[in-house]
Amino acid sequence: MMLYALLLATSLSAADGFNLSQSCPPSFELVAGNRCKLVSRYDMYDSLQNKGVGGTQTALPARRDGFSPQQIDLGRYLFFDPLLSGNHQQACASCHQPARGFADGKALSSGANGQLGNRSAPSLWNVGFLKKLFWDGRSDTLEQQALIPMLAEHEMANTPAKLLADLQANNHYPALFRQAFNTERIELSQVATALTAFQSSLVSLNSRYDHYAHGYHQALTEQEIKGMNVFRSFVARCAECHTPPLFTNQQIAVIGTPEPDGMPFDAGAGAKPGWEKLRGGFKVPTLRNIALTAPYMHSGRFATLEEATEFYSKGRGHAVPKGEDLLLHWHIWEPKLTAEEVQQITAFLGSLTDESLLPQTPKRLPSGLALPTEITTNSQTSGATE
């Protein structure tokens, strides 16, 4: 009976134009158990203690994969659908826009009813490799990360009861959840799993830098190679925290970034009990696709990569407010970079851009709602049917 219901739901959903993909996204292979496994050239390398930090030819850290094609594709629809917000006007993609490196181009993101937040939206590229989520590292899993903004009053302002009722009452989502989870009733954990599955497919590891790292040294220009050398040098020390291959060591660092004018000091990770020594600290962000995600830092204080790079040359702790005795990260010192070196580093950072696995933005949504106005439909493929 369950099999018949699943087949009937699948056929009805397909007839209406919504049928989840049976294929894995590009760079993922379908393995036993109907699971998608990431395939990367970085798998041929070793990694000290499996941490995924090191030189140009270092293996990736442990990743979140193994989801089914249907779960990934369901997560794609959910990610773009404003039905997940309390007022049906915001989607996950409102603040994490594909065309903006899965950020939103704003210094401070806005939530329900235009309410302004206190931080910028971090990029989601390669988020499936990360051990700490959000700028302050307060979540350990993608499932937590997926639900917190959805249920936060100042972000998507929904409740579990309303979210599940809206999904269950929809003409299409119950059938799609049956395809992905073989279940009759939609659960909050399934919403989190589907969003996690989709986000884990947002992989960016095929930039010109990656071609260089794998041995094709003509992939970078002379200026970019000079920038890479400065980036990795003991003078600049950028690579001490922004370590290949993900260009983050996944640690919390206190660097004394200034807040926007008129905004109070943000304690960051230091607001978490037991983390008081990390006051003013934030997660070291990945630099993958960094050229697409301006403005920069947790506060969106710097409009360009040049400004963000120059910040480190202006003196250790120069922007720390009076009265704040922060334990600045020991790598933060005074490299005194020249204008030429700043330009070289900026050029190198541009070589980390790779959108080859950009997922397809749905043309229509199961809810029948319009895509958020911030989203620009792209023509990239995810193996999806819609």
C-alpha positions as CSV (number, residue, x, y, z in Angstrom):
1,M,0.0,0.0,0.0
2,M,2.8,2.4,0.9
3,L,4.6,1.6,-2.5
4,Y,1.3,2.3,-4.4
5,A,0.8,5.6,-2.6
6,L,4.4,6.6,-3.3
7,L,4.1,5.7,-7.0
8,L,0.7,7.5,-7.2
9,A,2.1,10.6,-5.6
10,T,5.1,10.6,-7.9
11,S,3.0,10.3,-11.0
12,L,0.6,13.1,-9.9
13,S,3.5,15.3,-9.1
14,A,5.2,14.6,-12.5
15,A,1.9,15.3,-14.3
16,D,1.8,18.8,-12.7
17,G,5.4,19.5,-13.7
18,F,7.2,18.8,-10.4
19,N,9.2,15.6,-10.3
20,L,12.4,15.4,-8.3
21,S,15.6,14.6,-10.1
22,Q,16.9,11.0,-10.1
23,S,20.4,12.1,-11.0
24,C,23.1,13.5,-8.7
25,P,24.4,17.1,-9.3
26,P,27.5,17.4,-11.5
27,S,30.7,16.3,-9.7
28,F,28.7,13.8,-7.6
29,E,28.3,10.2,-8.5
30,L,25.4,7.9,-7.6
31,V,26.5,5.1,-5.3
32,A,24.8,2.2,-3.6
33,G,21.7,3.1,-1.7
34,N,20.7,5.9,-4.0
35,R,23.3,8.2,-2.5
36,C,25.3,11.0,-4.1
37,K,29.0,11.1,-3.3
38,L,31.3,14.0,-4.2
39,V,34.2,13.2,-6.6
40,S,37.1,15.7,-6.5
41,R,40.7,15.7,-7.7
42,Y,41.6,16.7,-4.2
43,D,40.8,13.1,-3.1
44,M,44.1,11.9,-4.5
45,Y,46.0,13.9,-1.9
46,D,46.8,13.3,1.8
47,S,45.7,15.5,4.7
48,L,47.4,15.7,8.1
49,Q,44.9,14.4,10.7
50,N,42.2,14.6,8.0
51,K,41.8,18.4,8.8
52,G,41.9,19.5,5.2
53,V,44.4,22.3,5.8
54,G,47.9,22.6,4.3
55,G,49.6,23.4,1.0
56,T,48.3,23.5,-2.6
57,Q,48.0,19.7,-2.8
58,T,46.1,18.8,0.4
59,A,43.1,16.6,0.7
60,L,39.7,18.0,1.7
61,P,38.4,17.6,5.2
62,A,35.4,15.4,6.0
63,R,32.3,16.4,4.1
64,R,28.5,16.2,4.3
65,D,27.4,14.1,1.3
66,G,25.6,10.8,0.9
67,F,22.1,12.3,0.3
68,S,19.8,11.0,-2.4
69,P,19.2,13.0,-5.6
70,Q,15.6,13.5,-4.6
71,Q,16.6,15.0,-1.2
72,I,19.0,17.4,-2.9
73,D,16.4,18.5,-5.4
74,L,13.7,18.9,-2.8
75,G,16.1,21.0,-0.8
76,R,16.7,23.1,-4.0
77,Y,13.0,23.9,-4.2
78,L,12.7,24.7,-0.5
79,F,15.8,26.9,-0.6
80,F,14.2,29.2,-3.2
81,D,10.6,29.1,-1.9
82,P,9.2,32.0,0.2
83,L,6.7,29.5,1.6
84,L,9.3,28.8,4.3
85,S,8.9,32.3,5.8
86,G,6.2,33.4,8.1
87,N,4.9,36.1,5.7
88,H,5.6,34.1,2.5
89,Q,7.9,36.9,1.2
90,Q,11.3,35.6,2.0
91,A,13.3,32.5,1.0
92,C,16.7,31.2,2.1
93,A,17.8,32.5,-1.3
94,S,16.8,36.1,-0.4
95,C,19.9,36.4,1.7
96,H,21.9,33.7,-0.1
97,Q,21.6,34.7,-3.7
98,P,23.4,32.5,-6.3
99,A,24.4,35.4,-8.4
100,R,26.1,37.0,-5.4
101,G,28.2,34.1,-4.3
102,F,25.3,32.9,-2.1
103,A,25.5,36.1,-0.1
104,D,23.3,39.2,-0.7
105,G,25.5,42.1,-1.5
106,K,24.5,44.0,1.6
107,A,26.6,45.2,4.5
108,L,23.8,44.1,6.9
109,S,21.1,41.6,5.8
110,S,17.4,42.4,6.3
111,G,14.8,40.0,7.6
112,A,11.1,39.9,8.1
113,N,9.3,43.2,7.2
114,G,12.6,44.7,6.2
115,Q,14.1,44.5,9.7
116,L,17.8,45.1,9.5
117,G,20.1,42.5,11.1
118,N,23.5,43.1,12.7
119,R,25.7,41.1,10.3
120,S,26.2,40.3,6.7
121,A,25.1,37.1,5.1
122,P,28.0,34.6,4.7
123,S,28.5,32.7,1.5
124,L,27.3,29.1,1.4
125,W,29.8,27.8,-1.1
126,N,31.5,24.7,0.3
127,V,29.4,24.9,3.4
128,G,29.2,21.1,3.5
129,F,32.8,21.0,4.6
130,L,32.4,23.4,7.5
131,K,32.4,22.3,11.2
132,K,31.1,25.6,12.6
133,L,28.3,27.6,11.0
134,F,27.2,31.3,11.2
135,W,29.7,34.1,11.7
136,D,29.9,33.3,15.5
137,G,30.2,29.6,15.0
138,R,27.2,28.8,17.2
139,S,25.9,25.9,15.1
140,D,27.7,22.6,14.7
141,T,25.5,21.1,11.9
142,L,23.9,22.2,8.7
143,E,20.6,21.0,10.0
144,Q,20.7,23.5,12.8
145,Q,22.0,26.2,10.5
146,A,19.0,25.6,8.1
147,L,16.3,26.0,10.8
148,I,17.6,28.8,12.9
149,P,17.1,31.7,10.4
150,M,13.7,30.2,9.4
151,L,12.4,30.3,13.0
152,A,14.2,33.6,14.1
153,E,11.7,36.4,14.6
154,H,14.1,39.0,13.0
155,E,14.9,36.8,9.9
156,M,12.2,34.6,8.3
157,A,9.9,34.8,11.3
158,N,8.2,31.4,11.0
159,T,7.2,28.8,13.5
160,P,7.4,25.0,13.3
161,A,3.7,24.6,13.4
162,K,3.0,27.1,10.6
163,L,5.8,25.9,8.4
164,L,4.6,22.3,8.6
165,A,1.0,23.2,8.1
166,D,1.8,25.3,5.0
167,L,3.9,22.5,3.5
168,Q,1.3,19.8,4.3
169,A,-1.6,21.9,2.8
170,N,0.3,22.6,-0.4
171,N,-0.7,20.8,-3.6
172,H,2.7,19.6,-4.4
173,Y,5.0,19.4,-1.4
174,P,3.5,16.3,0.3
175,A,4.1,14.3,-2.9
176,L,7.7,15.7,-3.2
177,F,8.5,14.8,0.4
178,R,7.1,11.3,-0.3
179,Q,9.6,11.0,-3.2
180,A,12.5,12.2,-1.1
181,F,11.7,10.5,2.3
182,N,9.1,7.8,1.6
183,T,6.9,9.2,4.3
184,E,3.3,10.3,4.6
185,R,3.7,13.2,6.9
186,I,6.2,16.1,6.6
187,E,8.4,16.5,9.6
188,L,10.6,19.4,10.6
189,S,13.7,17.2,10.5
190,Q,13.0,16.3,6.9
191,V,12.9,20.0,6.0
192,A,16.3,20.4,7.7
193,T,17.7,17.3,6.0
194,A,16.5,18.5,2.5
195,L,18.1,21.9,2.9
196,T,21.3,20.3,4.2
197,A,21.4,18.0,1.2
198,F,21.0,20.9,-1.2
199,Q,23.6,23.1,0.6
200,S,26.1,20.3,0.7
201,S,25.9,20.2,-3.1
202,L,27.2,23.8,-3.4
203,V,30.8,22.9,-4.1
204,S,33.4,25.3,-5.6
205,L,36.7,23.5,-6.3
206,N,37.3,24.1,-10.0
207,S,38.7,27.6,-10.2
208,R,41.8,28.6,-12.1
209,Y,43.7,28.4,-8.8
210,D,42.6,24.7,-8.5
211,H,43.9,24.0,-12.0
212,Y,47.2,25.6,-10.9
213,A,47.2,23.5,-7.7
214,H,46.7,20.3,-9.7
215,G,49.8,21.1,-11.9
216,Y,48.6,23.3,-14.7
217,H,50.8,26.4,-13.9
218,Q,49.7,28.3,-16.9
219,A,46.2,28.7,-15.3
220,L,47.4,31.8,-13.3
221,T,48.8,35.1,-14.6
222,E,52.1,36.4,-13.4
223,Q,50.3,39.0,-11.3
224,E,48.2,36.3,-9.6
225,I,51.2,34.1,-8.9
226,K,52.9,37.0,-7.3
227,G,49.8,37.6,-5.2
228,M,49.7,34.0,-4.2
229,N,53.3,34.2,-3.0
230,V,52.6,37.3,-1.0
231,F,49.4,35.6,0.4
232,R,51.4,32.6,1.6
233,S,54.5,34.6,2.8
234,F,55.6,35.0,6.4
235,V,55.2,38.7,5.9
236,A,51.4,38.7,5.0
237,R,50.5,35.4,6.7
238,C,47.1,35.3,5.0
239,A,47.4,31.6,4.5
240,E,47.9,31.0,8.3
241,C,44.1,31.4,8.7
242,H,42.9,31.2,5.1
243,T,44.5,27.8,4.4
244,P,44.1,25.8,1.2
245,P,42.2,24.0,-0.1
246,L,39.1,25.6,1.4
247,F,40.9,28.8,2.3
248,T,39.7,28.7,5.9
249,N,41.2,26.9,8.9
250,Q,37.6,26.8,10.3
251,Q,38.7,28.5,13.5
252,I,37.4,31.6,15.4
253,A,39.7,34.5,15.2
254,V,39.7,37.9,16.9
255,I,41.0,40.5,14.5
256,G,39.3,43.7,15.7
257,T,37.2,44.4,12.6
258,P,35.3,47.8,13.0
259,E,31.5,47.9,13.2
260,P,29.4,50.0,10.8
261,D,29.0,53.6,11.9
262,G,26.4,53.8,14.7
263,M,26.3,50.1,15.4
264,P,27.2,48.8,18.9
265,F,30.2,46.5,19.4
266,D,29.4,42.9,18.3
267,A,30.8,40.3,20.8
268,G,30.6,37.6,18.1
269,A,31.6,34.2,19.4
270,G,32.3,35.7,22.8
271,A,28.6,35.9,23.6
272,K,28.5,32.1,23.9
273,P,29.0,30.9,27.5
274,G,32.5,29.5,28.0
275,W,33.8,31.4,24.9
276,E,34.3,34.7,26.7
277,K,38.0,34.8,25.6
278,L,36.7,34.9,22.0
279,R,34.9,38.2,22.5
280,G,34.9,40.0,19.2
281,G,35.9,36.8,17.4
282,F,34.3,35.5,14.3
283,K,34.7,32.4,12.1
284,V,37.5,32.7,9.5
285,P,35.4,32.8,6.3
286,T,36.4,30.8,3.2
287,L,37.9,32.9,0.4
288,R,36.4,30.8,-2.3
289,N,34.3,33.0,-4.7
290,I,35.3,36.0,-2.5
291,A,35.3,38.3,-5.4
292,L,31.5,37.8,-5.7
293,T,30.5,38.5,-2.1
294,A,31.3,42.1,-1.4
295,P,31.0,43.9,1.0
296,Y,33.4,42.1,3.4
297,M,33.8,41.1,7.1
298,H,31.0,40.1,9.5
299,S,29.9,43.8,9.5
300,G,30.1,44.4,5.8
301,R,32.4,47.3,6.7
302,F,34.7,47.1,3.6
303,A,33.3,47.6,0.2
304,T,36.2,46.1,-1.8
305,L,38.8,43.4,-1.5
306,E,41.5,46.1,-1.5
307,E,39.9,47.8,1.5
308,A,39.7,44.5,3.3
309,T,43.3,43.6,2.6
310,E,44.5,47.1,3.6
311,F,42.8,46.7,7.0
312,Y,45.5,44.3,8.1
313,S,48.3,46.8,7.3
314,K,47.0,49.6,9.5
315,G,48.3,48.4,12.8
316,R,47.4,45.7,15.2
317,G,44.1,46.5,16.9
318,H,43.8,49.9,15.4
319,A,40.0,49.6,15.1
320,V,39.3,48.1,18.5
321,P,36.8,50.4,20.4
322,K,38.0,52.1,23.6
323,G,37.1,50.1,26.6
324,E,37.4,46.7,24.8
325,D,40.4,44.6,25.8
326,L,40.3,42.0,23.1
327,L,42.7,39.0,22.8
328,L,43.7,39.6,19.2
329,H,44.7,36.6,17.2
330,W,48.5,36.3,17.2
331,H,48.7,36.3,13.4
332,I,47.3,39.9,13.4
333,W,50.3,42.2,13.2
334,E,51.6,44.9,10.9
335,P,52.7,43.4,7.6
336,K,52.9,46.9,6.0
337,L,51.9,45.7,2.6
338,T,52.7,48.0,-0.3
339,A,50.0,49.2,-2.7
340,E,51.5,46.9,-5.3
341,E,51.3,43.9,-2.9
342,V,47.7,44.7,-2.1
343,Q,46.9,44.7,-5.8
344,Q,48.7,41.4,-6.3
345,I,46.8,39.7,-3.4
346,T,43.5,41.1,-4.8
347,A,44.4,39.6,-8.2
348,F,45.1,36.2,-6.7
349,L,41.8,36.2,-4.8
350,G,40.0,36.7,-8.1
351,S,41.5,33.4,-9.3
352,L,39.5,31.6,-6.6
353,T,36.2,32.2,-8.4
354,D,34.4,29.1,-9.7
355,E,30.7,28.9,-10.4
356,S,30.8,25.9,-12.6
357,L,28.5,23.9,-10.3
358,L,26.0,26.7,-9.8
359,P,22.6,25.0,-9.3
360,Q,19.6,25.8,-11.5
361,T,17.2,28.3,-10.1
362,P,13.7,26.9,-10.4
363,K,11.5,28.5,-13.0
364,R,8.4,27.7,-10.9
365,L,8.0,26.8,-7.3
366,P,5.8,24.1,-5.8
367,S,4.1,26.6,-3.6
368,G,2.9,28.7,-6.5
369,L,4.6,31.7,-5.0
370,A,6.8,34.0,-7.1
371,L,10.6,33.7,-6.7
372,P,12.0,36.4,-4.4
373,T,12.6,39.6,-6.4
374,E,16.3,39.5,-5.5
375,I,16.8,36.3,-7.5
376,T,18.0,36.3,-11.0
377,T,17.2,33.1,-12.9
378,N,20.3,31.5,-14.3
379,S,20.7,28.8,-17.0
380,Q,23.1,26.6,-15.2
381,T,22.1,23.0,-14.7
382,S,21.8,20.9,-11.6
383,G,20.4,17.8,-13.2
384,A,17.0,18.9,-12.1
385,T,13.8,18.7,-14.1
386,E,12.4,22.2,-13.4
